[in-house]
Amino acid sequence: MTIAPVRAPARRMSHVPGELGIWVFISGDLVLFSLLFFLFLQYRAGEQTLFVESQRHLNQALGLVNTMLMLSSSWLVASAVQAARRQHPHISSRLFALAFGCGAGFIVVKYFEYSGEIRAGFTLNSNDFFMYYYVYTGIHLIHVVIGMGVLATLMVYSRSGIFTAAMIQHLESGASFWHLVDLLWIVLFALLYLVGRS
C-alpha cells in the first residue's frame, strides 16, 4: 500500500493592489520627492535660523486641517475599494464622491493659506524657505488636481454595476495613486510645518 505524500499547505500569495504600471509611476514619484526632501533638509541645515523663523509664519492650523482632509480622503478611498470588492456599486461611488469632496476642500484651504501668506508679504521670492514652500506645495497641489480627476473617473466607473477582477484592479490602481498623494502631503506637513518648530 502506497502512502500519498503529504502536501504542504499552499502559501497564499500576497495581493499587490493595482497594476504594475501604477507602481512604476509611484516608485518614480517617490524617488523624485525623496530627492526634493533631501535637498530641503540640506538647505535647512545651512540656514537653520532663517528656516525656523520663516516656518513660524505658516498657518499650522490650516496645515492640520488639510492633513485631516487628506487622511479622511484616503480612508474613504480604501473603503470605496472594499465596497467594490463586496459588489456594492452605489456605496463605492458615494465614497469616491466624498473623497473627491475632501480633495476639493484641500484646494480651498490651500487657497486661503496661500492668500494669507501673500497678503503678509511672504512670496516665492521672499527667501529660500518660502521658495521651497511654494514650489513643493505647488507640485503637490498639481498631484491633488490630477488625483481628483482620477477620483471622478473612479466614481463614474464604480456605478457600472458588477465588478470584475479587472475592474477591481483599475479601482485599486487609482486608489494607490491617491494614497501616494496623501503620503506626500503628510511628509510635506511634517517637513514644512513641524520639524524644528518650537
N, CA and C atoms as an extended XYZ file, in Angstrom:
594
Properties=species:S:1:pos:R:3:atomname:S:1:resname:S:1:resid:I:1 pbc="F F F"
N         0.848       -1.181        0.000 N   MET     1
C         0.000        0.000        0.000 CA  MET     1
C         0.895        1.245        0.000 C   MET     1
N         0.692        2.060       -1.020 N   THR     2
C         1.498        3.280       -1.123 CA  THR     2
C         0.820        4.426       -0.394 C   THR     2
N         1.628        5.167        0.270 N   ILE     3
C         1.098        6.323        1.020 CA  ILE     3
C         1.349        7.575        0.203 C   ILE     3
N         0.288        8.288       -0.051 N   ALA     4
C         0.411        9.533       -0.837 CA  ALA     4
C         1.202       10.556       -0.040 C   ALA     4
N         2.125       11.237       -0.694 N   PRO     5
C         2.903       12.253        0.037 CA  PRO     5
C         2.013       13.379        0.543 C   PRO     5
N         2.334       13.821        1.738 N   VAL     6
C         1.549       14.918        2.338 CA  VAL     6
C         1.972       16.225        1.702 C   VAL     6
N         1.016       16.927        1.161 N   ARG     7
C         1.310       18.210        0.532 CA  ARG     7
C         1.329       19.327        1.560 C   ARG     7
N         2.321       20.156        1.445 N   ALA     8
C         2.375       21.336        2.318 CA  ALA     8
C         1.270       22.283        1.913 C   ALA     8
N         0.636       22.923        2.893 N   PRO     9
C        -0.430       23.863        2.541 CA  PRO     9
C         0.092       24.957        1.614 C   PRO     9
N        -0.705       25.234        0.598 N   ALA    10
C        -0.292       26.241       -0.385 CA  ALA    10
C        -0.202       27.615        0.282 C   ALA    10
N         0.877       28.300       -0.010 N   ARG    11
C         1.041       29.644        0.542 CA  ARG    11
C         0.172       30.616       -0.219 C   ARG    11
N        -0.507       31.420        0.492 N   ARG    12
C        -1.357       32.405       -0.143 CA  ARG    12
C        -0.497       33.578       -0.608 C   ARG    12
N        -0.618       33.854       -1.894 N   MET    13
C         0.155       34.959       -2.457 CA  MET    13
C        -0.375       36.280       -1.907 C   MET    13
N         0.529       37.140       -1.490 N   SER    14
C         0.087       38.441       -1.011 CA  SER    14
C        -0.379       39.268       -2.206 C   SER    14
N        -1.460       39.944       -2.022 N   HIS    15
C        -2.080       40.704       -3.119 CA  HIS    15
C        -1.484       42.096       -3.187 C   HIS    15
N        -0.921       42.423       -4.344 N   VAL    16
C        -0.433       43.775       -4.582 CA  VAL    16
C        -1.525       44.509       -5.344 C   VAL    16
N        -2.112       45.555       -4.755 N   PRO    17
C        -3.242       46.215       -5.408 CA  PRO    17
C        -2.832       46.953       -6.673 C   PRO    17
N        -3.719       46.936       -7.648 N   GLY    18
C        -3.497       47.714       -8.864 CA  GLY    18
C        -2.598       47.023       -9.867 C   GLY    18
N        -2.266       47.785      -10.888 N   GLU    19
C        -1.464       47.266      -11.997 CA  GLU    19
C         0.006       47.637      -11.819 C   GLU    19
N         0.867       46.926      -12.531 N   LEU    20
C         2.307       47.151      -12.424 CA  LEU    20
C         2.677       48.583      -12.816 C   LEU    20
N         2.041       49.095      -13.851 N   GLY    21
C         2.360       50.436      -14.349 CA  GLY    21
C         2.209       51.520      -13.304 C   GLY    21
N         1.165       51.423      -12.482 N   ILE    22
C         0.938       52.465      -11.470 CA  ILE    22
C         2.034       52.405      -10.412 C   ILE    22
N         2.545       51.214      -10.126 N   TRP    23
C         3.601       51.082       -9.114 CA  TRP    23
C         4.943       51.575       -9.639 C   TRP    23
N         5.157       51.434      -10.949 N   VAL    24
C         6.356       52.020      -11.557 CA  VAL    24
C         6.290       53.540      -11.429 C   VAL    24
N         5.122       54.111      -11.720 N   PHE    25
C         4.935       55.557      -11.613 CA  PHE    25
C         5.107       56.022      -10.169 C   PHE    25
N         4.460       55.321       -9.239 N   ILE    26
C         4.545       55.692       -7.823 CA  ILE    26
C         5.989       55.621       -7.330 C   ILE    26
N         6.711       54.575       -7.739 N   SER    27
C         8.119       54.436       -7.321 CA  SER    27
C         8.957       55.600       -7.839 C   SER    27
N         8.740       55.978       -9.097 N   GLY    28
C         9.467       57.110       -9.666 CA  GLY    28
C         9.156       58.404       -8.949 C   GLY    28
N         7.871       58.601       -8.637 N   ASP    29
C         7.448       59.805       -7.923 CA  ASP    29
C         8.061       59.863       -6.525 C   ASP    29
N         8.105       58.715       -5.861 N   LEU    30
C         8.688       58.668       -4.514 CA  LEU    30
C        10.186       58.973       -4.543 C   LEU    30
N        10.873       58.472       -5.566 N   VAL    31
C        12.307       58.767       -5.702 CA  VAL    31
C        12.510       60.271       -5.908 C   VAL    31
N        11.701       60.867       -6.790 N   LEU    32
C        11.805       62.304       -7.063 CA  LEU    32
C        11.562       63.119       -5.796 C   LEU    32
N        10.484       62.809       -5.080 N   PHE    33
C        10.174       63.571       -3.875 CA  PHE    33
C        11.201       63.319       -2.775 C   PHE    33
N        11.753       62.122       -2.717 N   SER    34
C        12.803       61.851       -1.726 CA  SER    34
C        14.007       62.761       -1.966 C   SER    34
N        14.354       62.950       -3.239 N   LEU    35
C        15.457       63.858       -3.574 CA  LEU    35
C        15.112       65.302       -3.195 C   LEU    35
N        13.866       65.704       -3.448 N   LEU    36
C        13.435       67.059       -3.091 CA  LEU    36
C        13.464       67.264       -1.576 C   LEU    36
N        13.007       66.259       -0.831 N   PHE    37
C        13.022       66.361        0.629 CA  PHE    37
C        14.459       66.437        1.154 C   PHE    37
N        15.355       65.642        0.563 N   PHE    38
C        16.760       65.665        0.963 CA  PHE    38
C        17.370       67.039        0.681 C   PHE    38
N        17.031       67.597       -0.472 N   LEU    39
C        17.528       68.928       -0.839 CA  LEU    39
C        17.053       69.974        0.165 C   LEU    39
N        15.786       69.896        0.559 N   PHE    40
C        15.226       70.823        1.533 CA  PHE    40
C        15.987       70.733        2.855 C   PHE    40
N        16.212       69.510        3.325 N   LEU    41
C        16.891       69.322        4.609 CA  LEU    41
C        18.339       69.810        4.554 C   LEU    41
N        18.990       69.659        3.397 N   GLN    42
C        20.355       70.148        3.232 CA  GLN    42
C        20.406       71.675        3.349 C   GLN    42
N        19.500       72.351        2.650 N   TYR    43
C        19.470       73.813        2.709 CA  TYR    43
C        19.037       74.289        4.094 C   TYR    43
N        18.134       73.545        4.720 N   ARG    44
C        17.681       73.911        6.057 CA  ARG    44
C        18.834       73.836        7.060 C   ARG    44
N        19.679       72.823        6.910 N   ALA    45
C        20.825       72.679        7.811 CA  ALA    45
C        21.795       73.848        7.676 C   ALA    45
N        21.898       74.402        6.466 N   GLY    46
C        22.798       75.531        6.251 CA  GLY    46
C        22.226       76.874        6.646 C   GLY    46
N        20.874       76.955        6.687 N   GLU    47
C        20.209       78.223        7.049 CA  GLU    47
C        19.136       77.966        8.096 C   GLU    47
N        19.504       77.280        9.157 N   GLN    48
C        18.527       76.819       10.134 CA  GLN    48
C        17.737       77.964       10.767 C   GLN    48
N        18.403       79.035       11.138 N   THR    49
C        17.708       80.159       11.782 CA  THR    49
C        16.664       80.760       10.858 C   THR    49
N        17.046       80.982        9.596 N   LEU    50
C        16.115       81.536        8.609 CA  LEU    50
C        14.922       80.621        8.408 C   LEU    50
N        15.168       79.318        8.289 N   PHE    51
C        14.081       78.374        8.035 CA  PHE    51
C        13.127       78.286        9.226 C   PHE    51
N        13.681       78.236       10.441 N   VAL    52
C        12.825       78.155       11.637 CA  VAL    52
C        12.002       79.428       11.792 C   VAL    52
N        12.634       80.578       11.570 N   GLU    53
C        11.916       81.853       11.688 CA  GLU    53
C        10.817       81.959       10.642 C   GLU    53
N        11.105       81.563        9.422 N   SER    54
C        10.110       81.618        8.347 CA  SER    54
C         8.975       80.636        8.595 C   SER    54
N         9.332       79.487        9.118 N   GLN    55
C         8.346       78.444        9.395 CA  GLN    55
C         7.258       78.925       10.358 C   GLN    55
N         7.635       79.820       11.262 N   ARG    56
C         6.672       80.325       12.253 CA  ARG    56
C         5.554       81.149       11.619 C   ARG    56
N         5.775       81.607       10.391 N   HIS    57
C         4.751       82.402        9.710 CA  HIS    57
C         3.732       81.548        8.965 C   HIS    57
N         3.956       80.235        8.901 N   LEU    58
C         2.974       79.358        8.267 CA  LEU    58
C         1.795       79.145        9.204 C   LEU    58
N         0.622       78.958        8.613 N   ASN    59
C        -0.591       78.730        9.392 CA  ASN    59
C        -0.695       77.234        9.691 C   ASN    59
N        -0.227       76.861       10.874 N   GLN    60
C        -0.190       75.446       11.254 CA  GLN    60
C        -1.589       74.843       11.339 C   GLN    60
N        -2.564       75.651       11.769 N   ALA    61
C        -3.941       75.153       11.898 CA  ALA    61
C        -4.507       74.749       10.540 C   ALA    61
N        -4.269       75.594        9.517 N   LEU    62
C        -4.753       75.252        8.175 CA  LEU    62
C        -4.014       74.039        7.622 C   LEU    62
N        -2.722       73.942        7.927 N   GLY    63
C        -1.967       72.768        7.513 CA  GLY    63
C        -2.517       71.499        8.142 C   GLY    63
N        -2.935       71.597        9.406 N   LEU    64
C        -3.513       70.448       10.105 CA  LEU    64
C        -4.874       70.079        9.518 C   LEU    64
N        -5.684       71.097        9.192 N   VAL    65
C        -6.984       70.836        8.558 CA  VAL    65
C        -6.783       70.065        7.258 C   VAL    65
N        -5.807       70.500        6.460 N   ASN    66
C        -5.545       69.803        5.199 CA  ASN    66
C        -5.033       68.389        5.426 C   ASN    66
N        -4.268       68.192        6.492 N   THR    67
C        -3.810       66.843        6.820 CA  THR    67
C        -4.988       65.941        7.157 C   THR    67
N        -5.938       66.454        7.927 N   MET    68
C        -7.128       65.674        8.275 CA  MET    68
C        -7.974       65.378        7.036 C   MET    68
N        -8.060       66.346        6.122 N   LEU    69
C        -8.804       66.114        4.880 CA  LEU    69
C        -8.153       65.010        4.053 C   LEU    69
N        -6.821       65.040        3.963 N   MET    70
C        -6.133       64.019        3.174 CA  MET    70
C        -6.257       62.638        3.813 C   MET    70
N        -6.103       62.571        5.137 N   LEU    71
C        -6.240       61.279        5.818 CA  LEU    71
C        -7.658       60.734        5.670 C   LEU    71
N        -8.649       61.615        5.810 N   SER    72
C       -10.048       61.192        5.655 CA  SER    72
C       -10.313       60.695        4.244 C   SER    72
N        -9.774       61.402        3.263 N   SER    73
C        -9.989       61.004        1.870 CA  SER    73
C        -9.367       59.633        1.590 C   SER    73
N        -8.204       59.362        2.157 N   SER    74
C        -7.564       58.055        1.958 CA  SER    74
C        -8.403       56.936        2.566 C   SER    74
N        -8.965       57.203        3.739 N   TRP    75
C        -9.834       56.208        4.369 CA  TRP    75
C       -11.076       55.957        3.511 C   TRP    75
N       -11.654       57.033        2.974 N   LEU    76
C       -12.837       56.908        2.118 CA  LEU    76
C       -12.524       56.117        0.851 C   LEU    76
N       -11.368       56.383        0.257 N   VAL    77
C       -10.974       55.669       -0.963 CA  VAL    77
C       -10.761       54.185       -0.670 C   VAL    77
N       -10.083       53.879        0.425 N   ALA    78
C        -9.877       52.472        0.800 CA  ALA    78
C       -11.218       51.781        1.050 C   ALA    78
N       -12.140       52.478        1.697 N   SER    79
C       -13.470       51.922        1.963 CA  SER    79
C       -14.251       51.730        0.665 C   SER    79
N       -14.061       52.641       -0.296 N   ALA    80
C       -14.744       52.534       -1.586 CA  ALA    80
C       -14.282       51.285       -2.338 C   ALA    80
N       -12.983       51.012       -2.294 N   VAL    81
C       -12.465       49.809       -2.950 CA  VAL    81
C       -13.007       48.556       -2.271 C   VAL    81
N       -13.064       48.575       -0.938 N   GLN    82
C       -13.630       47.434       -0.211 CA  GLN    82
C       -15.095       47.219       -0.581 C   GLN    82
N       -15.850       48.316       -0.711 N   ALA    83
C       -17.264       48.213       -1.103 CA  ALA    83
C       -17.378       47.618       -2.504 C   ALA    83
N       -16.479       47.988       -3.393 N   ALA    84
C       -16.488       47.429       -4.748 CA  ALA    84
C       -16.205       45.929       -4.714 C   ALA    84
N       -15.259       45.520       -3.882 N   ARG    85
C       -14.951       44.079       -3.763 CA  ARG    85
C       -16.165       43.299       -3.261 C   ARG    85
N       -17.008       43.961       -2.472 N   ARG    86
C       -18.220       43.306       -1.953 CA  ARG    86
C       -19.414       43.497       -2.895 C   ARG    86
N       -19.138       44.075       -4.082 N   GLN    87
C       -20.174       44.282       -5.100 CA  GLN    87
C       -21.270       45.234       -4.633 C   GLN    87
N       -20.858       46.371       -4.044 N   HIS    88
C       -21.789       47.426       -3.639 CA  HIS    88
C       -21.458       48.701       -4.425 C   HIS    88
N       -21.902       48.788       -5.682 N   PRO    89
C       -21.506       49.918       -6.536 CA  PRO    89
C       -21.967       51.279       -6.034 C   PRO    89
N       -23.175       51.340       -5.487 N   HIS    90
C       -23.679       52.647       -5.036 CA  HIS    90
C       -22.873       53.174       -3.846 C   HIS    90
N       -22.559       52.287       -2.906 N   ILE    91
C       -21.747       52.696       -1.752 CA  ILE    91
C       -20.358       53.110       -2.219 C   ILE    91
N       -19.773       52.308       -3.112 N   SER    92
C       -18.440       52.614       -3.631 CA  SER    92
C       -18.418       53.980       -4.305 C   SER    92
N       -19.404       54.237       -5.136 N   SER    93
C       -19.465       55.512       -5.863 CA  SER    93
C       -19.609       56.695       -4.906 C   SER    93
N       -20.440       56.539       -3.880 N   ARG    94
C       -20.632       57.627       -2.903 CA  ARG    94
C       -19.365       57.904       -2.111 C   ARG    94
N       -18.658       56.853       -1.764 N   LEU    95
C       -17.419       57.036       -1.008 CA  LEU    95
C       -16.351       57.731       -1.857 C   LEU    95
N       -16.271       57.372       -3.139 N   PHE    96
C       -15.347       58.077       -4.034 CA  PHE    96
C       -15.745       59.547       -4.162 C   PHE    96
N       -17.054       59.810       -4.191 N   ALA    97
C       -17.531       61.198       -4.286 CA  ALA    97
C       -17.145       61.992       -3.038 C   ALA    97
N       -17.262       61.371       -1.856 N   LEU    98
C       -16.878       62.034       -0.615 CA  LEU    98
C       -15.371       62.308       -0.586 C   LEU    98
N       -14.577       61.356       -1.090 N   ALA    99
C       -13.125       61.549       -1.170 CA  ALA    99
C       -12.800       62.705       -2.112 C   ALA    99
N       -13.541       62.790       -3.221 N   PHE   100
C       -13.379       63.906       -4.156 CA  PHE   100
C       -13.676       65.225       -3.442 C   PHE   100
N       -14.707       65.226       -2.609 N   GLY   101
C       -15.050       66.424       -1.835 CA  GLY   101
C       -13.941       66.827       -0.884 C   GLY   101
N       -13.266       65.838       -0.276 N   CYS   102
C       -12.125       66.138        0.598 CA  CYS   102
C       -10.996       66.782       -0.197 C   CYS   102
N       -10.780       66.277       -1.411 N   GLY   103
C        -9.761       66.871       -2.270 CA  GLY   103
C       -10.087       68.311       -2.623 C   GLY   103
N       -11.365       68.569       -2.921 N   ALA   104
C       -11.792       69.941       -3.218 CA  ALA   104
C       -11.615       70.831       -1.996 C   ALA   104
N       -11.935       70.286       -0.811 N   GLY   105
C       -11.748       71.038        0.430 CA  GLY   105
C       -10.284       71.376        0.650 C   GLY   105
N        -9.394       70.442        0.317 N   PHE   106
C        -7.954       70.676        0.442 CA  PHE   106
C        -7.543       71.882       -0.401 C   PHE   106
N        -8.035       71.939       -1.635 N   ILE   107
C        -7.673       73.046       -2.536 CA  ILE   107
C        -8.195       74.376       -2.004 C   ILE   107
N        -9.415       74.379       -1.478 N   VAL   108
C        -9.998       75.609       -0.925 CA  VAL   108
C        -9.162       76.104        0.258 C   VAL   108
N        -8.811       75.190        1.168 N   VAL   109
C        -7.996       75.568        2.330 CA  VAL   109
C        -6.636       76.094        1.873 C   VAL   109
N        -6.053       75.441        0.870 N   LYS   110
C        -4.750       75.875        0.368 CA  LYS   110
C        -4.850       77.264       -0.255 C   LYS   110
N        -5.959       77.550       -0.908 N   TYR   111
C        -6.159       78.877       -1.491 CA  TYR   111
C        -6.132       79.951       -0.396 C   TYR   111
N        -6.860       79.704        0.687 N   PHE   112
C        -6.884       80.676        1.785 CA  PHE   112
C        -5.515       80.789        2.452 C   PHE   112
N        -4.811       79.662        2.548 N   GLU   113
C        -3.486       79.700        3.154 CA  GLU   113
C        -2.513       80.497        2.288 C   GLU   113
N        -2.494       80.211        0.995 N   TYR   114
C        -1.635       80.975        0.084 CA  TYR   114
C        -1.979       82.466        0.128 C   TYR   114
N        -3.267       82.769        0.111 N   SER   115
C        -3.704       84.167        0.124 CA  SER   115
C        -3.210       84.882        1.371 C   SER   115
N        -3.310       84.221        2.518 N   GLY   116
C        -2.849       84.817        3.768 CA  GLY   116
C        -1.356       85.065        3.769 C   GLY   116
N        -0.596       84.104        3.250 N   GLU   117
C         0.860       84.264        3.206 CA  GLU   117
C         1.253       85.423        2.271 C   GLU   117
N         0.606       85.491        1.124 N   ILE   118
C         0.940       86.541        0.150 CA  ILE   118
C         0.559       87.916        0.681 C   ILE   118
N        -0.602       88.011        1.328 N   ARG   119
C        -1.022       89.295        1.917 CA  ARG   119
C        -0.046       89.748        2.994 C   ARG   119
N         0.541       88.781        3.713 N   ALA   120
C         1.516       89.110        4.763 CA  ALA   120
C         2.885       89.446        4.184 C   ALA   120
N         3.026       89.344        2.868 N   GLY   121
C         4.283       89.708        2.215 CA  GLY   121
C         5.245       88.562        1.999 C   GLY   121
N         4.788       87.311        2.231 N   PHE   122
C         5.661       86.147        2.047 CA  PHE   122
C         5.351       85.495        0.703 C   PHE   122
N         6.240       85.713       -0.247 N   THR   123
C         6.042       85.201       -1.596 CA  THR   123
C         7.160       84.232       -1.960 C   THR   123
N         7.110       83.758       -3.188 N   LEU   124
C         8.118       82.832       -3.703 CA  LEU   124
C         9.521       83.421       -3.626 C   LEU   124
N         9.620       84.751       -3.721 N   ASN   125
C        10.922       85.425       -3.746 CA  ASN   125
C        11.375       85.944       -2.380 C   ASN   125
N        10.609       85.677       -1.329 N   SER   126
C        10.954       86.231       -0.015 CA  SER   126
C        12.277       85.685        0.520 C   SER   126
N        12.417       84.367        0.511 N   ASN   127
C        13.668       83.727        0.941 CA  ASN   127
C        13.649       82.266        0.497 C   ASN   127
N        14.704       81.538        0.834 N   ASP   128
C        14.810       80.139        0.390 CA  ASP   128
C        13.691       79.272        0.957 C   ASP   128
N        13.328       79.498        2.221 N   PHE   129
C        12.275       78.677        2.822 CA  PHE   129
C        10.973       78.819        2.047 C   PHE   129
N        10.565       80.056        1.795 N   PHE   130
C         9.293       80.247        1.098 CA  PHE   130
C         9.361       79.821       -0.355 C   PHE   130
N        10.534       79.859       -0.959 N   MET   131
C        10.696       79.331       -2.310 CA  MET   131
C        10.391       77.834       -2.311 C   MET   131
N        10.998       77.112       -1.342 N   TYR   132
C        10.735       75.675       -1.240 CA  TYR   132
C         9.264       75.415       -0.881 C   TYR   132
N         8.733       76.220        0.027 N   TYR   133
C         7.338       76.048        0.458 CA  TYR   133
C         6.387       76.127       -0.728 C   TYR   133
N         6.496       77.166       -1.527 N   TYR   134
C         5.570       77.342       -2.651 CA  TYR   134
C         5.810       76.317       -3.759 C   TYR   134
N         7.076       76.017       -4.042 N   VAL   135
C         7.373       75.049       -5.104 CA  VAL   135
C         6.901       73.652       -4.703 C   VAL   135
N         7.239       73.220       -3.492 N   TYR   136
C         6.889       71.863       -3.073 CA  TYR   136
C         5.382       71.689       -2.902 C   TYR   136
N         4.745       72.645       -2.241 N   THR   137
C         3.290       72.521       -2.062 CA  THR   137
C         2.567       72.721       -3.394 C   THR   137
N         3.172       73.506       -4.295 N   GLY   138
C         2.578       73.682       -5.620 CA  GLY   138
C         2.631       72.399       -6.429 C   GLY   138
N         3.772       71.697       -6.383 N   ILE   139
C         3.879       70.405       -7.069 CA  ILE   139
C         2.871       69.419       -6.480 C   ILE   139
N         2.750       69.436       -5.156 N   HIS   140
C         1.778       68.547       -4.518 CA  HIS   140
C         0.359       68.910       -4.927 C   HIS   140
N         0.076       70.204       -5.048 N   LEU   141
C        -1.264       70.638       -5.440 CA  LEU   141
C        -1.610       70.133       -6.839 C   LEU   141
N        -0.632       70.102       -7.729 N   ILE   142
C        -0.854       69.539       -9.064 CA  ILE   142
C        -1.235       68.055       -8.940 C   ILE   142
N        -0.554       67.347       -8.038 N   HIS   143
C        -0.902       65.944       -7.789 CA  HIS   143
C        -2.344       65.815       -7.282 C   HIS   143
N        -2.767       66.738       -6.421 N   VAL   144
C        -4.134       66.698       -5.893 CA  VAL   144
C        -5.139       66.871       -7.028 C   VAL   144
N        -4.892       67.840       -7.915 N   VAL   145
C        -5.810       68.094       -9.031 CA  VAL   145
C        -5.889       66.865       -9.948 C   VAL   145
N        -4.728       66.275      -10.260 N   ILE   146
C        -4.722       65.062      -11.077 CA  ILE   146
C        -5.460       63.941      -10.351 C   ILE   146
N        -5.198       63.814       -9.041 N   GLY   147
C        -5.860       62.788       -8.238 CA  GLY   147
C        -7.366       62.959       -8.195 C   GLY   147
N        -7.829       64.210       -8.170 N   MET   148
C        -9.278       64.441       -8.185 CA  MET   148
C        -9.881       64.001       -9.514 C   MET   148
N        -9.121       64.190      -10.595 N   GLY   149
C        -9.574       63.669      -11.882 CA  GLY   149
C        -9.687       62.156      -11.848 C   GLY   149
N        -8.712       61.512      -11.207 N   VAL   150
C        -8.745       60.055      -11.048 CA  VAL   150
C        -9.952       59.641      -10.212 C   VAL   150
N       -10.197       60.358       -9.110 N   LEU   151
C       -11.333       60.027       -8.234 CA  LEU   151
C       -12.661       60.192       -8.954 C   LEU   151
N       -12.770       61.253       -9.760 N   ALA   152
C       -14.003       61.470      -10.530 CA  ALA   152
C       -14.228       60.317      -11.503 C   ALA   152
N       -13.143       59.853      -12.129 N   THR   153
C       -13.237       58.716      -13.050 CA  THR   153
C       -13.657       57.453      -12.301 C   THR   153
N       -13.065       57.213      -11.135 N   LEU   154
C       -13.412       56.039      -10.334 CA  LEU   154
C       -14.860       56.099       -9.859 C   LEU   154
N       -15.321       57.301       -9.535 N   MET   155
C       -16.700       57.477       -9.077 CA  MET   155
C       -17.685       57.055      -10.173 C   MET   155
N       -17.434       57.502      -11.401 N   VAL   156
C       -18.303       57.141      -12.529 CA  VAL   156
C       -18.144       55.662      -12.861 C   VAL   156
N       -16.901       55.202      -12.857 N   TYR   157
C       -16.581       53.818      -13.203 CA  TYR   157
C       -17.248       52.837      -12.251 C   TYR   157
N       -17.324       53.219      -10.971 N   SER   158
C       -17.867       52.297       -9.965 CA  SER   158
C       -19.392       52.202      -10.018 C   SER   158
N       -20.037       53.072      -10.793 N   ARG   159
C       -21.502       52.998      -10.930 CA  ARG   159
C       -21.948       51.945      -11.934 C   ARG   159
N       -20.996       51.343      -12.634 N   SER   160
C       -21.334       50.500      -13.781 CA  SER   160
C       -22.005       49.177      -13.414 C   SER   160
N       -21.932       48.787      -12.153 N   GLY   161
C       -22.630       47.563      -11.762 CA  GLY   161
C       -21.701       46.524      -11.184 C   GLY   161
N       -21.754       45.303      -11.722 N   ILE   162
C       -20.964       44.192      -11.186 CA  ILE   162
C       -19.477       44.421      -11.479 C   ILE   162
N       -18.654       44.249      -10.458 N   PHE   163
C       -17.219       44.484      -10.581 CA  PHE   163
C       -16.500       43.185      -10.929 C   PHE   163
N       -15.834       43.191      -12.072 N   THR   164
C       -14.982       42.063      -12.438 CA  THR   164
C       -13.617       42.245      -11.774 C   THR   164
N       -12.793       41.199      -11.868 N   ALA   165
C       -11.446       41.289      -11.290 CA  ALA   165
C       -10.652       42.414      -11.954 C   ALA   165
N       -10.819       42.591      -13.267 N   ALA   166
C       -10.112       43.662      -13.986 CA  ALA   166
C       -10.575       45.035      -13.522 C   ALA   166
N       -11.886       45.185      -13.289 N   MET   167
C       -12.416       46.467      -12.815 CA  MET   167
C       -11.884       46.796      -11.419 C   MET   167
N       -11.833       45.797      -10.562 N   ILE   168
C       -11.295       45.996       -9.211 CA  ILE   168
C        -9.840       46.446       -9.298 C   ILE   168
N        -9.095       45.857      -10.230 N   GLN   169
C        -7.689       46.224      -10.390 CA  GLN   169
C        -7.548       47.685      -10.826 C   GLN   169
N        -8.447       48.144      -11.704 N   HIS   170
C        -8.421       49.554      -12.114 CA  HIS   170
C        -8.716       50.471      -10.923 C   HIS   170
N        -9.704       50.090      -10.115 N   LEU   171
C       -10.038       50.878       -8.933 CA  LEU   171
C        -8.849       50.927       -7.965 C   LEU   171
N        -8.193       49.788       -7.795 N   GLU   172
C        -7.031       49.734       -6.901 CA  GLU   172
C        -5.892       50.621       -7.405 C   GLU   172
N        -5.711       50.654       -8.717 N   SER   173
C        -4.647       51.493       -9.289 CA  SER   173
C        -4.903       52.964       -8.985 C   SER   173
N        -6.142       53.410       -9.223 N   GLY   174
C        -6.491       54.804       -8.927 CA  GLY   174
C        -6.376       55.111       -7.454 C   GLY   174
N        -6.817       54.166       -6.610 N   ALA   175
C        -6.741       54.359       -5.164 CA  ALA   175
C        -5.284       54.442       -4.707 C   ALA   175
N        -4.417       53.635       -5.303 N   SER   176
C        -2.996       53.657       -4.933 CA  SER   176
C        -2.373       55.017       -5.235 C   SER   176
N        -2.755       55.610       -6.364 N   PHE   177
C        -2.243       56.947       -6.680 CA  PHE   177
C        -2.702       57.957       -5.638 C   PHE   177
N        -3.978       57.880       -5.250 N   TRP   178
C        -4.484       58.836       -4.257 CA  TRP   178
C        -3.784       58.650       -2.910 C   TRP   178
N        -3.487       57.419       -2.532 N   HIS   179
C        -2.755       57.185       -1.285 CA  HIS   179
C        -1.356       57.798       -1.358 C   HIS   179
N        -0.754       57.786       -2.555 N   LEU   180
C         0.535       58.450       -2.745 CA  LEU   180
C         0.410       59.944       -2.475 C   LEU   180
N        -0.646       60.562       -3.006 N   VAL   181
C        -0.873       61.995       -2.802 CA  VAL   181
C        -1.009       62.301       -1.306 C   VAL   181
N        -1.722       61.441       -0.596 N   ASP   182
C        -1.893       61.589        0.845 CA  ASP   182
C        -0.550       61.468        1.566 C   ASP   182
N         0.226       60.440        1.226 N   LEU   183
C         1.522       60.218        1.861 CA  LEU   183
C         2.462       61.403        1.648 C   LEU   183
N         2.508       61.925        0.427 N   LEU   184
C         3.380       63.067        0.137 CA  LEU   184
C         3.005       64.272        0.982 C   LEU   184
N         1.694       64.502        1.171 N   TRP   185
C         1.283       65.644        1.986 CA  TRP   185
C         1.700       65.462        3.446 C   TRP   185
N         1.560       64.262        3.973 N   ILE   186
C         1.935       64.024        5.374 CA  ILE   186
C         3.413       64.351        5.589 C   ILE   186
N         4.269       63.920        4.646 N   VAL   187
C         5.697       64.223        4.762 CA  VAL   187
C         5.931       65.733        4.627 C   VAL   187
N         5.248       66.369        3.666 N   LEU   188
C         5.389       67.816        3.496 CA  LEU   188
C         4.937       68.577        4.738 C   LEU   188
N         3.830       68.150        5.324 N   PHE   189
C         3.325       68.806        6.529 CA  PHE   189
C         4.358       68.716        7.655 C   PHE   189
N         4.943       67.521        7.809 N   ALA   190
C         5.956       67.350        8.855 CA  ALA   190
C         7.185       68.225        8.590 C   ALA   190
N         7.672       68.226        7.336 N   LEU   191
C         8.885       68.978        6.999 CA  LEU   191
C         8.691       70.483        7.089 C   LEU   191
N         7.584       70.969        6.518 N   LEU   192
C         7.396       72.419        6.397 CA  LEU   192
C         6.787       73.054        7.644 C   LEU   192
N         5.907       72.334        8.333 N   TYR   193
C         5.158       72.936        9.424 CA  TYR   193
C         5.659       72.524       10.818 C   TYR   193
N         6.278       71.357       10.935 N   LEU   194
C         6.560       70.820       12.275 CA  LEU   194
C         8.033       70.693       12.620 C   LEU   194
N         8.861       70.237       11.702 N   VAL   195
C        10.270       69.943       12.015 CA  VAL   195
C        10.997       71.208       12.510 C   VAL   195
N        11.517       71.133       13.714 N   GLY   196
C        12.285       72.238       14.273 CA  GLY   196
C        11.461       73.365       14.829 C   GLY   196
N        10.127       73.240       14.752 N   ARG   197
C         9.289       74.335       15.266 CA  ARG   197
C         9.108       74.170       16.760 C   ARG   197
N         9.411       75.233       17.496 N   SER   198
C         9.298       75.140       18.948 CA  SER   198
C         8.025       75.817       19.414 C   SER   198
